[in-house]
Amino acid sequence: MRKVFVVLLLLILSSLSLADDNPKAVVNLTTGDLKRFEIYLLGAIANSAEYYKNSLKELKVAVVIHGDAYRFFLKDLKDSPYKDDTKLIEKQKDIETRLINLVKNYNVKFVMCKEGMMGRKINPKNVYSFVEFVENGFIALVDFQNNGYAYIPLH
């Protein structure tokens, strides 16, 4: 009986250490530059997640949205501070599809700073439904990092 208990305990401990082996990253997303956003967020996260998947690991990613990045997470740009951004309007549907792909296929978590959102007069109902709200983006970044997420700036 004692041997069975020791074996079970070792199995549990080894599975816990394997679970902690998955890489975690928090992206501090402040850029409003469409090209940087497409390359370094939409493309890089999917590519990195696939890399880790091929290594039998799951990349956990959280993206904290603030600064000029709000523009990429709005359902309708007409009633927003970004209504005149013609390049963004052109790409909006593609961006939405790619963001949904990151959420569904790679479990990327998107969180938006409410303070900055309100400061820009962005209606929370106009934000994609997969985006969660946090009171303060700085605090969210600190919390993620204190939970073992590597910090990735995207300005």
DSSP file (Angstrom, degrees, kcal/mol; ACC not computed):
  #  RESIDUE AA STRUCTURE BP1 BP2  ACC     N-H-->O    O-->H-N    N-H-->O    O-->H-N    TCO  KAPPA ALPHA  PHI   PSI    X-CA   Y-CA   Z-CA
    1    1 A M     >        0   0    0      0, 0.0     4,-2.1     0, 0.0     5,-0.1   0.000 360.0 360.0 360.0 -41.6    0.0    0.0    0.0
    2    2 A R  H  >  +     0   0    0      1,-0.2     4,-2.2     2,-0.2     5,-0.2   0.888 360.0  51.5 -63.8 -39.7    2.8    2.4    0.9
    3    3 A K  H  > S+     0   0    0      2,-0.2     4,-2.6     1,-0.2    -1,-0.2   0.893 108.3  51.8 -64.5 -40.5    4.6    1.7   -2.5
    4    4 A V  H  > S+     0   0    0      1,-0.2     4,-2.6     2,-0.2    -1,-0.2   0.919 109.7  49.7 -61.6 -44.1    1.3    2.5   -4.4
    5    5 A F  H  X S+     0   0    0     -4,-2.1     4,-2.6     2,-0.2    -2,-0.2   0.919 111.5  48.2 -61.2 -45.0    1.0    5.8   -2.5
    6    6 A V  H  X S+     0   0    0     -4,-2.2     4,-2.5     2,-0.2    -2,-0.2   0.912 112.2  49.0 -63.3 -43.6    4.6    6.7   -3.3
    7    7 A V  H  X S+     0   0    0     -4,-2.6     4,-2.4     2,-0.2    -2,-0.2   0.927 112.6  47.7 -62.8 -44.9    4.2    5.9   -6.9
    8    8 A L  H  X S+     0   0    0     -4,-2.6     4,-2.5     2,-0.2    -2,-0.2   0.912 111.5  50.7 -62.1 -43.1    0.9    7.9   -7.1
    9    9 A L  H  X S+     0   0    0     -4,-2.6     4,-2.6     1,-0.2    -2,-0.2   0.914 110.5  49.0 -61.7 -43.6    2.6   10.8   -5.4
   10   10 A L  H  X S+     0   0    0     -4,-2.5     4,-2.5     2,-0.2    -1,-0.2   0.899 110.9  50.6 -63.5 -40.5    5.5   10.7   -7.8
   11   11 A L  H  X S+     0   0    0     -4,-2.4     4,-2.1     2,-0.2    -2,-0.2   0.919 111.8  47.4 -62.5 -43.5    3.1   10.6  -10.8
   12   12 A I  H  X S+     0   0    0     -4,-2.5     4,-2.1     2,-0.2    -2,-0.2   0.937 113.4  47.5 -64.2 -46.2    1.2   13.6   -9.5
   13   13 A L  H  X S+     0   0    0     -4,-2.6     4,-2.1     1,-0.2    -2,-0.2   0.888 112.0  49.6 -63.8 -39.3    4.3   15.6   -8.8
   14   14 A S  H  X S+     0   0    0     -4,-2.5     4,-1.8     1,-0.2    -1,-0.2   0.882 110.3  50.2 -68.8 -35.8    5.8   14.8  -12.2
   15   15 A S  H  X S+     0   0    0     -4,-2.1     4,-2.0     2,-0.2    -1,-0.2   0.863 109.4  52.2 -70.0 -33.5    2.6   15.8  -14.0
   16   16 A L  H  X S+     0   0    0     -4,-2.1     4,-1.7     2,-0.2    -2,-0.2   0.908 109.1  49.2 -66.4 -40.9    2.5   19.1  -12.0
   17   17 A S  H  < S+     0   0    0     -4,-2.1     4,-0.4     1,-0.2    -2,-0.2   0.857 110.5  51.0 -68.7 -32.2    6.0   19.9  -13.1
   18   18 A L  H >< S+     0   0    0     -4,-1.8     3,-1.0     1,-0.2     4,-0.3   0.889 106.9  54.0 -68.2 -38.3    5.2   19.1  -16.7
   19   19 A A  H >< S+     0   0    0     -4,-2.0     3,-1.0     1,-0.3    -2,-0.2   0.859 107.1  51.1 -63.5 -35.0    2.2   21.5  -16.5
   20   20 A D  T 3< S+     0   0    0     -4,-1.7    -1,-0.3     1,-0.2    -2,-0.2   0.581  93.5  77.3 -77.1  -9.4    4.4   24.3  -15.3
   21   21 A D  T <   +     0   0    0     -3,-1.0    -1,-0.2    -4,-0.4    -2,-0.2   0.602  68.0 105.6 -77.7 -12.0    6.7   23.6  -18.2
   22   22 A N  S <  S-     0   0    0     -3,-1.0    37,-0.1    -4,-0.3     2,-0.1  -0.514  76.5-117.2 -72.7 134.0    4.4   25.4  -20.7
   23   23 A P        -     0   0    0      0, 0.0    37,-2.7     0, 0.0     2,-0.4  -0.397  29.1-163.2 -71.1 146.8    5.7   28.8  -21.8
   24   24 A K  E     -a   60   0A   0    124,-0.3   126,-2.7    35,-0.2     2,-0.4  -0.993   8.4-179.4-133.2 139.0    3.7   31.9  -20.9
   25   25 A A  E     -ab  61 150A   0     35,-2.7    37,-2.3    -2,-0.4     2,-0.5  -0.998  15.8-156.6-139.0 141.7    3.9   35.4  -22.3
   26   26 A V  E     -ab  62 151A   0    124,-3.2   126,-2.7    -2,-0.4     2,-0.6  -0.983  16.4-149.4-115.7 125.9    2.0   38.7  -21.7
   27   27 A V  E     -ab  63 152A   0     35,-3.0    37,-2.9    -2,-0.5     2,-1.3  -0.839   5.2-149.0 -98.2 123.7    2.1   41.1  -24.6
   28   28 A N  E     -ab  64 153A   0    124,-2.7   126,-2.4    -2,-0.6     2,-0.8  -0.751  24.1-166.6 -89.0  90.7    2.0   44.8  -23.7
   29   29 A L  E     +ab  65 154A   0     35,-2.0    37,-2.2    -2,-1.3    40,-0.3  -0.720  35.0 135.3 -91.7 107.9    0.1   46.0  -26.8
   30   30 A T        +     0   0    0    124,-2.5    38,-2.2    -2,-0.8   125,-0.2   0.469  34.8 114.6-123.6  -9.8    0.1   49.7  -27.2
   31   31 A T        -     0   0    0    123,-1.7    35,-0.1    37,-0.2   124,-0.1  -0.345  39.4-172.9 -70.6 143.4    0.9   50.2  -30.9
   32   32 A G        +     0   0    0    123,-0.3     2,-0.6    37,-0.1    -1,-0.1   0.308  52.1 116.8-108.2   3.1   -1.6   51.7  -33.3
   33   33 A D     >  -     0   0    0      1,-0.2     4,-2.4   122,-0.1     5,-0.2  -0.638  56.6-153.1 -78.1 116.6    0.6   50.9  -36.3
   34   34 A L  H  > S+     0   0    0     -2,-0.6     4,-2.5     1,-0.2     5,-0.2   0.889  91.6  49.7 -59.1 -45.5   -1.4   48.5  -38.5
   35   35 A K  H  > S+     0   0    0      2,-0.2     4,-2.5     1,-0.2     5,-0.3   0.930 112.6  46.6 -62.9 -46.6    1.7   46.8  -40.1
   36   36 A R  H  > S+     0   0    0      1,-0.2     4,-2.8     2,-0.2     5,-0.5   0.908 112.6  51.7 -61.2 -41.8    3.4   46.2  -36.7
   37   37 A F  H  X>S+     0   0    0     -4,-2.4     5,-2.0     1,-0.2     4,-1.6   0.925 112.0  45.4 -60.8 -46.6    0.2   44.8  -35.3
   38   38 A E  I  <>S+     0   0    0     -4,-2.5     5,-2.1     3,-0.2    -2,-0.2   0.923 121.8  36.3 -65.1 -45.0   -0.3   42.4  -38.2
   39   39 A I  I  <>S+     0   0    0     -4,-2.5     5,-1.4    -5,-0.2    -2,-0.2   0.965 126.2  33.1 -73.9 -53.2    3.3   41.2  -38.2
   40   40 A Y  I  <5S+     0   0    0     -4,-2.8    -3,-0.2    -5,-0.3    -2,-0.2   0.642 132.2  23.4 -88.8 -15.2    4.2   41.2  -34.5
   41   41 A L  I  X5S+     0   0    0     -4,-1.6     4,-1.9    -5,-0.5     5,-0.4   0.753 128.2  34.2-109.3 -64.6    0.9   40.2  -33.0
   42   42 A L  I  ><S+     0   0    0     -5,-2.0     4,-0.9     1,-0.2    -3,-0.2   0.919 131.3  31.3 -60.9 -45.8   -1.3   38.4  -35.4
   43   43 A G  I  ><S+     0   0    0     -5,-2.1     4,-2.5    -6,-0.3     5,-0.2   0.932 119.3  49.3 -78.7 -47.5    1.5   36.6  -37.2
   44   44 A A  H  ><S+     0   0    0     -5,-1.4     4,-2.7     1,-0.2     5,-0.2   0.870 109.3  50.8 -66.7 -38.4    4.0   36.1  -34.4
   45   45 A I  H  X S+     0   0    0     -4,-1.9     4,-2.8     2,-0.2     5,-0.2   0.953 113.1  45.3 -66.3 -46.7    1.6   34.7  -31.9
   46   46 A A  H  X S+     0   0    0     -4,-0.9     4,-2.1    -5,-0.4    -2,-0.2   0.928 115.9  47.0 -61.2 -44.8    0.2   32.1  -34.3
   47   47 A N  H  X S+     0   0    0     -4,-2.5     4,-2.1     2,-0.2    -1,-0.2   0.911 114.3  46.8 -63.2 -42.8    3.8   31.2  -35.5
   48   48 A S  H  X S+     0   0    0     -4,-2.7     4,-2.3     2,-0.2     5,-0.2   0.900 110.5  52.2 -66.8 -41.1    5.1   30.9  -31.9
   49   49 A A  H  X S+     0   0    0     -4,-2.8     4,-2.3    -5,-0.2    10,-0.3   0.901 110.4  48.7 -61.9 -40.7    2.1   28.9  -30.7
   50   50 A E  H  X S+     0   0    0     -4,-2.1     4,-2.3    -5,-0.2    -1,-0.2   0.901 108.0  54.8 -65.7 -40.5    2.7   26.4  -33.6
   51   51 A Y  H  X S+     0   0    0     -4,-2.1     4,-0.6     1,-0.2    -2,-0.2   0.947 112.8  41.8 -56.1 -50.1    6.4   26.2  -32.8
   52   52 A Y  H ><>S+     0   0    0     -4,-2.3     5,-2.8     1,-0.2     3,-0.7   0.862 109.9  58.0 -68.3 -34.9    5.6   25.2  -29.2
   53   53 A K  H ><5S+     0   0    0     -4,-2.3     3,-1.8     1,-0.3    -1,-0.2   0.903 103.4  53.3 -60.3 -40.5    2.8   22.9  -30.3
   54   54 A N  H 3<5S+     0   0    0     -4,-2.3    -1,-0.3     1,-0.3    -2,-0.2   0.695 107.1  52.4 -67.5 -18.7    5.4   21.0  -32.4
   55   55 A S  T <<5S-     0   0    0     -3,-0.7    -1,-0.3    -4,-0.6    -2,-0.2   0.205 123.5-108.6 -97.5  12.8    7.5   20.7  -29.2
   56   56 A L  T < 5S+     0   0    0     -3,-1.8     2,-0.3     1,-0.3    -3,-0.2   0.841  83.4 117.0  61.8  36.4    4.4   19.3  -27.4
   57   57 A K      < -     0   0    0     -5,-2.8     2,-0.6    -8,-0.1    -1,-0.3  -0.913  61.0-132.0-127.5 157.1    4.0   22.4  -25.4
   58   58 A E        -     0   0    0     -2,-0.3     2,-0.5    -3,-0.1    -9,-0.1  -0.948  16.1-142.2-113.7 119.4    1.2   24.9  -25.2
   59   59 A L        -     0   0    0     -2,-0.6     2,-0.6   -10,-0.3   -35,-0.2  -0.664  13.2-153.2 -77.3 123.8    2.1   28.6  -25.4
   60   60 A K  E     -a   24   0A   0    -37,-2.7   -35,-2.7    -2,-0.5     2,-0.4  -0.890  17.7-176.0-100.0 124.5   -0.2   30.6  -23.1
   61   61 A V  E     -a   25   0A   0     -2,-0.6    48,-2.6    45,-0.3     2,-0.4  -0.974  15.2-176.2-127.2 133.9   -0.6   34.2  -24.2
   62   62 A A  E     -ac  26 109A   0    -37,-2.3   -35,-3.0    -2,-0.4     2,-0.5  -0.987  12.0-157.0-121.3 137.4   -2.3   37.1  -22.7
   63   63 A V  E     -ac  27 110A   0     46,-3.2    48,-3.1    -2,-0.4     2,-0.7  -0.967   2.9-155.4-118.2 120.5   -2.5   40.4  -24.5
   64   64 A V  E     -ac  28 111A   0    -37,-2.9   -35,-2.0    -2,-0.5     2,-0.5  -0.864  16.0-152.4 -97.5 117.5   -3.1   43.6  -22.5
   65   65 A I  E     +ac  29 112A   0     46,-3.5    48,-2.4    -2,-0.7     2,-0.3  -0.794  38.4 113.6 -98.7 121.8   -4.6   46.2  -24.8
   66   66 A H    >   +     0   0    0    -37,-2.2     3,-1.6    -2,-0.5     2,-0.2  -0.909  46.3  45.9-162.3-169.3   -4.1   49.9  -24.2
   67   67 A G  G >  S-     0   0    0     -2,-0.3     3,-0.5     1,-0.2   -36,-0.1  -0.458 125.2 -20.3  65.6-132.3   -2.4   53.0  -25.7
   68   68 A D  G >  S+     0   0    0    -38,-2.2     3,-0.6     1,-0.2    -1,-0.2   0.354 119.2  89.0 -90.1   5.5   -3.2   53.3  -29.4
   69   69 A A  G X   +     0   0    0     -3,-1.6     3,-1.6   -40,-0.3     4,-0.2   0.553  57.7  89.7 -84.6  -7.7   -4.1   49.6  -29.8
   70   70 A Y  G X  S+     0   0    0     -3,-0.5     3,-2.3     1,-0.3    -1,-0.2   0.865  74.1  72.6 -55.1 -35.9   -7.8   49.9  -29.0
   71   71 A R  G X  S+     0   0    0     -3,-0.6     3,-0.7     1,-0.3    -1,-0.3   0.735  89.4  58.5 -53.5 -28.1   -8.6   50.5  -32.7
   72   72 A F  G <  S+     0   0    0     -3,-1.6    -1,-0.3     1,-0.2    -2,-0.2   0.505 103.2  52.4 -83.1  -3.6   -7.9   46.9  -33.6
   73   73 A F  G <  S+     0   0    0     -3,-2.3    55,-2.0    -4,-0.2     2,-0.4   0.095  80.9 110.5-122.8  21.9  -10.6   45.5  -31.2
   74   74 A L  B <   -E  127   0B   0     -3,-0.7    53,-0.2    53,-0.2     3,-0.2  -0.830  53.8-152.7-104.5 137.6  -13.7   47.5  -32.2
   75   75 A K  S    S+     0   0    0     51,-3.3     2,-0.4    -2,-0.4    -1,-0.1   0.888  89.0  25.1 -69.2 -40.8  -16.7   46.1  -34.0
   76   76 A D        -     0   0    0     50,-0.5     3,-0.3     1,-0.1    -1,-0.3  -0.982  57.5-171.8-133.6 120.9  -17.7   49.3  -35.7
   77   77 A L  S >  S+     0   0    0     -2,-0.4     3,-1.5     1,-0.2     5,-0.2   0.610  71.0  86.8 -86.0 -12.2  -15.3   52.2  -36.4
   78   78 A K  T 3  S+     0   0    0      1,-0.3    -1,-0.2     4,-0.1     5,-0.1   0.887  96.0  36.9 -57.7 -43.6  -17.9   54.7  -37.4
   79   79 A D  T 3  S+     0   0    0     -3,-0.3    -1,-0.3     3,-0.1    44,-0.3  -0.217 106.7  87.5-104.0  42.7  -18.6   55.9  -33.9
   80   80 A S  S X  S-     0   0    0     -3,-1.5     3,-1.5    42,-0.1    42,-0.1  -0.847  91.9-102.3-133.1 168.3  -15.1   55.8  -32.7
   81   81 A P  T 3  S+     0   0    0      0, 0.0     3,-0.3     0, 0.0    -4,-0.1   0.591 119.8  59.4 -65.0  -7.4  -12.0   58.0  -32.6
   82   82 A Y  T >   +     0   0    0     -5,-0.2     3,-1.9     1,-0.2     7,-0.1   0.165  65.2 116.9-107.4  16.6  -10.7   55.8  -35.5
   83   83 A K  T <  S+     0   0    0     -3,-1.5    -1,-0.2     1,-0.3    -6,-0.1   0.683  76.0  50.8 -62.1 -19.6  -13.5   56.5  -38.0
   84   84 A D  T 3  S+     0   0    0     -3,-0.3     2,-1.5     1,-0.1    -1,-0.3   0.350  76.4 109.6-100.8   5.5  -11.2   58.2  -40.5
   85   85 A D    <>  +     0   0    0     -3,-1.9     4,-2.3     1,-0.2     5,-0.2  -0.645  43.4 179.1 -84.4  89.6   -8.6   55.4  -40.6
   86   86 A T  H  > S+     0   0    0     -2,-1.5     4,-2.2     1,-0.2    -1,-0.2   0.853  76.5  53.5 -64.8 -37.3   -9.2   54.1  -44.1
   87   87 A K  H  > S+     0   0    0      1,-0.2     4,-1.6     2,-0.2    -1,-0.2   0.909 111.3  46.6 -64.2 -40.7   -6.5   51.5  -44.0
   88   88 A L  H  > S+     0   0    0      2,-0.2     4,-1.2     1,-0.2    -2,-0.2   0.906 110.0  52.6 -67.5 -41.7   -7.9   50.0  -40.8
   89   89 A I  H  < S+     0   0    0     -4,-2.3     3,-0.4     1,-0.2     4,-0.4   0.906 109.1  51.4 -59.2 -41.8  -11.5   50.1  -42.2
   90   90 A E  H  < S+     0   0    0     -4,-2.2     4,-0.2     1,-0.2     3,-0.2   0.867 118.6  35.8 -60.7 -39.2  -10.2   48.2  -45.2
   91   91 A K  H  X S+     0   0    0     -4,-1.6     4,-2.6     1,-0.2     5,-0.2   0.458  87.6 102.2 -95.9  -3.5   -8.5   45.5  -43.1
   92   92 A Q  H  X S+     0   0    0     -4,-1.2     4,-2.5    -3,-0.4     5,-0.2   0.859  81.1  47.3 -56.6 -44.6  -11.0   45.3  -40.2
   93   93 A K  H  > S+     0   0    0     -4,-0.4     4,-2.3    -3,-0.2    -1,-0.2   0.911 113.6  48.6 -64.6 -42.4  -12.8   42.1  -41.2
   94   94 A D  H  > S+     0   0    0     -4,-0.2     4,-2.3     2,-0.2    -2,-0.2   0.908 111.3  50.5 -63.2 -42.4   -9.5   40.3  -41.8
   95   95 A I  H  X S+     0   0    0     -4,-2.6     4,-2.6     2,-0.2     5,-0.2   0.930 109.6  50.7 -61.5 -45.9   -8.2   41.5  -38.5
   96   96 A E  H  X S+     0   0    0     -4,-2.5     4,-2.5    -5,-0.2    -2,-0.2   0.929 110.6  49.2 -58.2 -46.1  -11.4   40.3  -36.7
   97   97 A T  H  X S+     0   0    0     -4,-2.3     4,-1.9     1,-0.2    -1,-0.2   0.909 112.9  46.8 -60.0 -43.7  -11.1   36.8  -38.4
   98   98 A R  H  X S+     0   0    0     -4,-2.3     4,-1.9     2,-0.2    -1,-0.2   0.862 111.3  51.1 -70.2 -35.5   -7.4   36.5  -37.4
   99   99 A L  H  X S+     0   0    0     -4,-2.6     4,-2.0     2,-0.2    -2,-0.2   0.927 109.8  49.9 -65.2 -44.2   -8.1   37.6  -33.8
  100  100 A I  H  X S+     0   0    0     -4,-2.5     4,-3.1     1,-0.2     5,-0.3   0.885 107.7  55.2 -61.1 -38.5  -10.9   35.1  -33.5
  101  101 A N  H  X>S+     0   0    0     -4,-1.9     4,-2.8     1,-0.2     5,-0.6   0.910 106.4  50.7 -59.3 -43.3   -8.5   32.4  -34.8
  102  102 A L  H  X5S+     0   0    0     -4,-1.9     6,-2.0     1,-0.2     4,-1.1   0.891 114.3  44.5 -62.8 -39.0   -6.0   33.3  -32.1
  103  103 A V  H  X5S+     0   0    0     -4,-2.0     4,-1.0     4,-0.2    -2,-0.2   0.955 120.9  37.1 -69.4 -50.5   -8.7   32.9  -29.4
  104  104 A K  H  <5S+     0   0    0     -4,-3.1    -2,-0.2     1,-0.2    -3,-0.2   0.903 127.5  31.2 -72.6 -43.0  -10.2   29.7  -30.8
  105  105 A N  H  <5S+     0   0    0     -4,-2.8    -3,-0.2    -5,-0.3    -1,-0.2   0.712 134.1  24.4 -92.5 -21.9   -7.1   27.9  -31.9
  106  106 A Y  H  <<S-     0   0    0     -4,-1.1   -45,-0.3    -5,-0.6    -3,-0.2   0.323  94.5-123.9-127.7   5.8   -4.5   29.1  -29.5
  107  107 A N     <  +     0   0    0     -4,-1.0   -46,-0.3    -6,-0.2    -4,-0.2   0.816  43.2 177.0  55.0  34.9   -6.5   30.2  -26.5
  108  108 A V        -     0   0    0     -6,-2.0     2,-0.5    -9,-0.1   -46,-0.2  -0.509  20.2-143.2 -70.5 136.1   -5.1   33.7  -26.5
  109  109 A K  E     -c   62   0A   0    -48,-2.6   -46,-3.2    -2,-0.2     2,-0.5  -0.897  11.5-161.7-105.2 126.0   -6.6   35.9  -23.9
  110  110 A F  E     -cd  63 131A   0     20,-0.6    22,-2.8    -2,-0.5     2,-0.4  -0.932   9.6-179.1-109.5 126.8   -7.2   39.5  -24.7
  111  111 A V  E     -cd  64 132A   0    -48,-3.1   -46,-3.5    -2,-0.5     2,-0.4  -0.986  10.8-153.7-126.8 138.4   -7.8   42.0  -21.9
  112  112 A M  E     -cd  65 133A   0     20,-3.0    22,-2.8    -2,-0.4     2,-0.5  -0.909  20.4-118.9-117.4 136.6   -8.5   45.7  -22.4
  113  113 A C  E  >  - d   0 134A   0    -48,-2.4     4,-1.7    -2,-0.4    22,-0.2  -0.598  18.9-160.3 -72.6 117.3   -7.7   48.6  -20.0
  114  114 A K  H  > S+     0   0    0     20,-3.3     4,-2.8    -2,-0.5     5,-0.3   0.845  86.0  60.9 -69.5 -34.1  -11.0   50.2  -19.0
  115  115 A E  H  > S+     0   0    0     20,-1.2     4,-2.0    19,-0.3    -1,-0.2   0.955 110.9  38.5 -59.1 -51.1   -9.4   53.5  -17.9
  116  116 A G  H  > S+     0   0    0      2,-0.2     4,-1.4     1,-0.2    -1,-0.2   0.860 114.3  55.7 -67.5 -36.0   -7.9   54.2  -21.3
  117  117 A M  H  <>S+     0   0    0     -4,-1.7     5,-2.6     1,-0.2     3,-0.3   0.929 110.7  43.8 -62.3 -46.1  -11.0   52.9  -23.1
  118  118 A M  H ><5S+     0   0    0     -4,-2.8     3,-1.5     1,-0.2    -1,-0.2   0.877 108.8  58.4 -67.6 -36.9  -13.2   55.3  -21.2
  119  119 A G  H 3<5S+     0   0    0     -4,-2.0    -1,-0.2    -5,-0.3    -2,-0.2   0.797 109.0  45.3 -62.1 -28.2  -10.7   58.1  -21.7
  120  120 A R  T 3<5S-     0   0    0     -4,-1.4    -1,-0.3    -3,-0.3    -2,-0.2   0.336 115.6-118.8 -94.8   5.2  -11.1   57.6  -25.5
  121  121 A K  T < 5 +     0   0    0     -3,-1.5     2,-0.6     1,-0.2    -3,-0.2   0.894  54.2 163.9  58.1  43.8  -14.8   57.5  -25.2
  122  122 A I      < -     0   0    0     -5,-2.6    -1,-0.2    -6,-0.1    -2,-0.1  -0.827  37.2-129.8 -93.9 125.2  -15.0   53.9  -26.5
  123  123 A N    >   -     0   0    0     -2,-0.6     3,-2.2   -44,-0.3     4,-0.2  -0.602   7.9-139.8 -74.5 125.3  -18.3   52.2  -25.8
  124  124 A P  G >  S+     0   0    0      0, 0.0     3,-1.3     0, 0.0    -1,-0.1   0.780 102.4  63.3 -57.3 -26.3  -17.7   48.7  -24.2
  125  125 A K  G 3  S+     0   0    0      1,-0.3     4,-0.1   -50,-0.0    -2,-0.0   0.679  96.4  59.3 -70.9 -16.2  -20.5   47.4  -26.3
  126  126 A N  G <  S+     0   0    0     -3,-2.2   -51,-3.3   -51,-0.1   -50,-0.5   0.374  87.4  94.9 -92.3   3.7  -18.5   48.2  -29.4
  127  127 A V  B <  S-E   74   0B   0     -3,-1.3   -53,-0.2   -53,-0.2   -57,-0.0  -0.759  91.2 -92.6 -97.2 141.5  -15.6   46.0  -28.3
  128  128 A Y    >   -     0   0    0    -55,-2.0     3,-1.7    -2,-0.3    -1,-0.1  -0.169  34.2-122.0 -51.4 143.4  -15.3   42.4  -29.6
  129  129 A S  T 3  S+     0   0    0      1,-0.3    -1,-0.1    -4,-0.1    -2,-0.0   0.703 107.3  63.9 -65.9 -21.6  -17.0   39.9  -27.3
  130  130 A F  T 3  S+     0   0    0      2,-0.1   -20,-0.6   -21,-0.0     2,-0.5   0.534  83.8  95.3 -81.3  -4.4  -13.9   37.8  -26.8
  131  131 A V  E <   -d  110   0A   0     -3,-1.7     2,-0.2   -58,-0.1   -20,-0.2  -0.745  63.4-153.6 -89.9 129.7  -12.1   40.8  -25.1
  132  132 A E  E     -d  111   0A   0    -22,-2.8   -20,-3.0    -2,-0.5     2,-0.4  -0.651  13.8-126.6 -95.1 158.3  -12.2   41.0  -21.3
  133  133 A F  E     -d  112   0A   0     -2,-0.2     2,-0.3   -22,-0.2   -20,-0.2  -0.874  21.2-173.9-109.6 140.0  -12.0   44.2  -19.4
  134  134 A V  E     -d  113   0A   0    -22,-2.8   -20,-3.3    -2,-0.4   -19,-0.3  -0.943  30.7-125.9-124.3 151.0   -9.5   45.1  -16.6
  135  135 A E  S    S+     0   0    0     -2,-0.3   -20,-1.2     1,-0.2     2,-0.4   0.892  94.7  14.7 -62.1 -39.6   -9.6   48.3  -14.6
  136  136 A N     >  -     0   0    0    -22,-0.1     4,-1.9   -23,-0.1    -1,-0.2  -0.984  58.9-151.4-145.8 125.3   -6.0   49.2  -15.3
  137  137 A G  H  > S+     0   0    0     -2,-0.4     4,-2.2     1,-0.2     5,-0.2   0.850  98.5  56.0 -65.1 -36.3   -3.6   47.8  -17.9
  138  138 A F  H  > S+     0   0    0      1,-0.2     4,-2.2     2,-0.2    -1,-0.2   0.929 108.7  47.0 -62.1 -45.8   -0.5   48.5  -15.8
  139  139 A I  H  > S+     0   0    0      1,-0.2     4,-2.8     2,-0.2    -1,-0.2   0.894 110.1  53.6 -64.3 -39.8   -1.9   46.4  -12.9
  140  140 A A  H  X S+     0   0    0     -4,-1.9     4,-2.6     2,-0.2    -1,-0.2   0.912 108.3  50.2 -60.5 -42.5   -2.8   43.6  -15.3
  141  141 A L  H  X S+     0   0    0     -4,-2.2     4,-2.4     2,-0.2    -2,-0.2   0.916 111.4  48.0 -61.8 -43.8    0.7   43.5  -16.7
  142  142 A V  H  X S+     0   0    0     -4,-2.2     4,-2.5     2,-0.2    -2,-0.2   0.931 112.1  49.8 -61.9 -45.7    2.2   43.3  -13.2
  143  143 A D  H  X S+     0   0    0     -4,-2.8     4,-0.8     2,-0.2    -2,-0.2   0.920 111.4  47.6 -62.1 -45.1   -0.3   40.6  -12.2
  144  144 A F  H ><>S+     0   0    0     -4,-2.6     5,-2.1     1,-0.2     3,-0.9   0.932 113.0  48.6 -61.4 -45.1    0.5   38.5  -15.3
  145  145 A Q  H ><5S+     0   0    0     -4,-2.4     3,-1.6     1,-0.3    -1,-0.2   0.886 107.8  54.3 -64.4 -37.4    4.3   38.9  -14.8
  146  146 A N  H 3<5S+     0   0    0     -4,-2.5    -1,-0.3     1,-0.3    -2,-0.2   0.662 104.5  57.3 -69.8 -14.1    3.9   37.9  -11.1
  147  147 A N  T <<5S-     0   0    0     -3,-0.9    -1,-0.3    -4,-0.8    -2,-0.2   0.120 130.9 -91.1-101.3  19.1    2.2   34.8  -12.3
  148  148 A G  T < 5S+     0   0    0     -3,-1.6     2,-0.4     1,-0.3  -124,-0.3   0.559  76.7 144.8  91.7   9.6    5.2   33.7  -14.5
  149  149 A Y      < -     0   0    0     -5,-2.1  -124,-0.3    -6,-0.1    -1,-0.3  -0.678  49.4-124.8 -83.1 131.8    4.3   35.3  -17.8
  150  150 A A  E     -b   25   0A   0   -126,-2.7  -124,-3.2    -2,-0.4     2,-0.5  -0.547  28.3-118.0 -72.8 139.3    7.3   36.7  -19.8
  151  151 A Y  E     -b   26   0A   0     -2,-0.2  -124,-0.2  -126,-0.2    -1,-0.1  -0.684  32.1-179.0 -86.1 125.2    6.9   40.3  -20.7
  152  152 A I  E     -b   27   0A   0   -126,-2.7  -124,-2.7    -2,-0.5     2,-0.3  -0.955  14.1-151.8-124.5 110.1    6.8   41.1  -24.4
  153  153 A P  E     -b   28   0A   0      0, 0.0     2,-0.3     0, 0.0  -124,-0.2  -0.624  13.7-178.1 -81.7 139.0    6.4   44.8  -25.4
  154  154 A L  E      b   29   0A   0   -126,-2.4  -124,-2.5    -2,-0.3  -123,-1.7  -0.754 360.0 360.0-135.3  88.7    4.7   45.7  -28.6
  155  155 A H              0   0    0     -2,-0.3  -123,-0.3  -125,-0.2  -122,-0.1   0.381 360.0 360.0-104.7 360.0    4.8   49.5  -29.0
